[in-house]
Amino acid sequence: MGIAAADVIGGILAYGAMVVTFYLFNGAFAVRVLDFLLLVGLFIVSLSMTRRSMRPNAAGYRFSRIAVSLYCGLLTFVAIFSIVSLFIVRTQ
């Protein structure tokens, strides 16, 4: 569950930085590129955490492994969705 806690904090910090820069600079192209790089980093980290949490360990905490894998997998999906919507959604 410590992996999930680190993933939650990392997701909050990455999405917070993305939202603040996106709305502060009104979605300029350079800011979209910066947000894209933040989301790619979040995708890579959450994907590796998903893979790491799915490995069986000697202690056998099955429920916490499933919960962490589910959360990290959902964060990976949200990062992909945000990358796609970053360049599709237009600002006014």
C-alpha positions as CSV (number, residue, x, y, z in Angstrom):
1,M,0.0,0.0,0.0
2,G,3.0,2.3,0.3
3,I,3.4,2.1,-3.5
4,A,-0.2,3.3,-3.9
5,A,0.4,6.2,-1.4
6,A,3.5,7.3,-3.4
7,D,1.6,6.9,-6.6
8,V,-1.3,9.1,-5.3
9,I,1.1,11.8,-4.2
10,G,2.9,11.7,-7.5
11,G,-0.3,11.8,-9.4
12,I,-1.6,14.8,-7.5
13,L,1.6,16.7,-7.9
14,A,1.9,16.0,-11.6
15,Y,-1.7,16.8,-12.4
16,G,-1.6,19.9,-10.2
17,A,1.4,21.2,-12.1
18,M,-0.2,20.4,-15.4
19,V,-3.5,22.1,-14.6
20,V,-1.9,25.2,-13.1
21,T,0.5,25.8,-16.1
22,F,-2.2,25.0,-18.6
23,Y,-4.7,27.5,-17.3
24,L,-2.2,30.1,-16.2
25,F,-0.8,30.3,-19.7
26,N,-4.1,29.7,-21.5
27,G,-3.0,26.5,-23.2
28,A,-0.2,27.9,-25.3
29,F,1.7,25.3,-27.5
30,A,4.9,25.4,-25.4
31,V,2.9,24.8,-22.2
32,R,1.1,21.9,-23.9
33,V,4.4,20.4,-24.7
34,L,5.5,20.7,-21.1
35,D,2.3,19.2,-19.9
36,F,2.8,16.4,-22.5
37,L,6.2,15.6,-21.0
38,L,4.8,15.6,-17.5
39,L,2.0,13.2,-18.5
40,V,4.5,10.9,-20.3
41,G,6.6,10.8,-17.2
42,L,3.5,10.0,-15.1
43,F,2.6,7.3,-17.6
44,I,6.0,5.6,-17.4
45,V,6.2,5.7,-13.6
46,S,2.6,4.4,-13.1
47,L,3.2,1.7,-15.7
48,S,6.3,0.5,-14.0
49,M,4.6,0.6,-10.6
50,T,1.7,-1.4,-12.0
51,R,4.2,-4.1,-13.2
52,R,6.1,-4.0,-10.0
53,S,3.0,-4.4,-7.8
54,M,1.7,-7.4,-9.8
55,R,4.7,-9.5,-8.9
56,P,4.0,-12.0,-6.1
57,N,6.0,-11.6,-3.0
58,A,6.8,-14.0,-0.1
59,A,4.5,-12.2,2.4
60,G,1.4,-12.9,0.2
61,Y,-0.6,-9.7,0.7
62,R,-2.9,-10.5,-2.2
63,F,-5.6,-7.9,-1.6
64,S,-3.2,-5.0,-1.3
65,R,-1.4,-6.1,-4.5
66,I,-4.7,-6.2,-6.4
67,A,-5.7,-2.8,-5.0
68,V,-2.4,-1.2,-5.8
69,S,-2.3,-2.7,-9.3
70,L,-5.8,-1.5,-10.0
71,Y,-5.1,2.0,-8.9
72,C,-1.8,2.2,-10.8
73,G,-3.5,0.8,-13.9
74,L,-6.3,3.4,-13.6
75,L,-3.7,6.2,-13.3
76,T,-2.0,4.8,-16.4
77,F,-5.3,4.9,-18.3
78,V,-6.0,8.5,-17.1
79,A,-2.5,9.6,-18.2
80,I,-3.2,8.2,-21.7
81,F,-6.6,9.9,-21.8
82,S,-5.1,13.2,-20.7
83,I,-2.4,13.0,-23.3
84,V,-5.0,12.5,-26.0
85,S,-7.4,15.2,-24.7
86,L,-4.5,17.6,-24.3
87,F,-4.2,18.1,-28.0
88,I,-7.8,17.6,-29.0
89,V,-9.6,20.0,-26.6
90,R,-9.2,23.6,-27.7
91,T,-9.1,26.6,-25.4
92,Q,-10.9,29.8,-26.0
